Amino acid sequence: MGFQCGIVGLPNVGKSTLFNALTKTAAAQAANYPFCTIEPNTGEVAVPDPRLYAIRKVAGSKEVIPTRITFVDIAGLVRGASKGEGLGNQFLANIREVDAIAHVVRCFEDDDITHVEGAIDPLADAETVETELMVSDMESLERRITPLRKKAGSGDKESKVLLPIMEGALTLLQDGKPARLLQVADAEEARLLQGLNLLTSKPVLYVCNVDEASAGTGNALSEKVAARAKEEGAACVVISAAIEAEISQLDTAEQEEFLETIGLEEPGLDRLIRAGYDLLGLITYFTAGPKETRAWTITQGTRAPGAAGVIHTDFERGFIRAQTIAYDDYVSLGGETAAKEAGKARDEGKEYIVKDGDILLFKFNT
């Protein structure tokens, strides 16, 4: 399991350039005019994880199979999108389908690239997009809340549970705050909130698109965005889409040389994916053998049978136990046999909560 992240923002902030760099394709046209992305472009990229290659070396695997992440380049939004302006209706429909939002904001000056609002102000850009999403959510809740109140008043148990969540979300939106800030009491309330499929309940990652000179340290504009993200409890990364576009065209050796030349330790893609993983509470476990070393993505808190089900539903249905070796033990001791001899290979049952980096071997009965 990976996750689907929608790249959103105003026109001409660098969404399509970033998408092209991330997916190493030219599927999304990057042009200097609004709405150059007419349909959402979807691309998958491998999740970079150096642990895969360390495990492969120990296991002697023939190949490495990383987990993958899907990015969706969504048409640029303009003021009034919630009322259908520009490609508003299409934008809002597309954004409902993603798990998280990578909100690209322009943090660079360039007279050759026009700005749809006429000035470079990333906070104002972020507020424009957020406002349109909030207006859409308010309209959605207002349509649904009246009949729900009637059902709750007639004694419907499910409606009684859902109503305060909807009312709380609506109050936040009316106060100019996104629904993701709603405090929920437990996992069940979180599930109900997610089930409302509100645009502003989706986790947000701010992507500050800076000039090439600011790629390593950021700049005054990106610092303002980082401060806003901290206030909201959102994630924030600094990336130069122009640099990422250059990196995407190079082979591995050339990439390393290029990054060293400009003073970066890794591509922005790596930072973006890690931030996305943290945002959605995702972790990685591994399976290893002579044929392949493979990474699998699950949510934090997943128990062993659920992790097995990511590979195949039969594994979950017939789960017996999971042989578990921590990544550090597997690599430092030299593999499964040595880990067993050192007492570092454990048999875990159905209640075991899988940890990031676990190397697992499932026992099941179909």
ABEGO torsion letter per residue (X at the ends): XBBBBBBBEBBGAGAAAAAAAAAGBAABBBBBBBGABABBBBBBBBBBBAAAAAAAAAAGBABBBBBBBBBBBBBBBBBGAAAGBEAAAAAAAAAAABABBBBBBBABBBAABBBAAGBBBAAAAAAAAAAAAAAAAAAAAAAAAAAAAAAAAAGBAAAAAAAAAAAAAAAAAAAGBBAAABBBABAAAAAAAAAAGBAAABBBBBBBBBBAAAAAAEBAAAAAAAAAAAAAGBBBBBBBAAAAAAAAABBAAAAAAAAAAAGBABBAAAAAAAAAAAAAGBBBBBBBBAABBBBBBBBBGBBAAAAAAAABAAAAAABABBBBBBAAAAAAAGEAAAAAAAGABBBBBAABBBBBGBBBBBBBBX
